[in-house]
């Protein structure tokens, strides 16, 4: 039940059935595929990714303070 809060509630895997878990994995897989395809095609996609995410994708060395 939505409570109109700013941030979504965290996903609690223990309270979900197998169908709901599969649905969550499918959404994350789709986001990953879209992101990977945009990187390969050198296209700009308007997703608000954190700069640390891009450092990890590009294989840059990161530290605890990044």
For each residue, the residues with C-beta under 8 A, 3 or more apart:
1:
2:
3:
4:
5: 8 9
6:
7:
8: 5
9: 5
10:
11: 16 24
12: 15 16
13: 16 21
14:
15: 12
16: 11 12 13 20 21 24
17: 20 21
18: 21 22
19: 22 23
20: 16 17 23 24
21: 13 16 17 18 24 25
22: 18 19 25 26
23: 19 20 26 27
24: 11 16 20 21 27 28
25: 21 22 28 29
26: 22 23 29 30
27: 23 24 30 31
28: 24 25 31 32
29: 25 26 32 33
30: 26 27 33 34
31: 27 28 34 35 47
32: 28 29 35 36
33: 29 30 36 37
34: 30 31 37 38 45
35: 31 32 38 39 45 47 49
36: 32 33 39 40
37: 33 34 40 41 43
38: 34 35 41 43 44 45
39: 35 36 42 57
40: 36 37
41: 37 38
42: 39
43: 37 38
44: 38
45: 34 35 38
46:
47: 31 35
48:
49: 35 53 54
50: 53 54
51: 54 55
52: 55 56 62 66
53: 49 50 56 57
54: 49 50 51 57 58
55: 51 52 58 60 62 66
56: 52 53 59 60 62
57: 39 53 54
58: 54 55
59: 56
60: 55 56
61:
62: 52 55 56 66
63: 66
64:
65:
66: 52 55 62 63
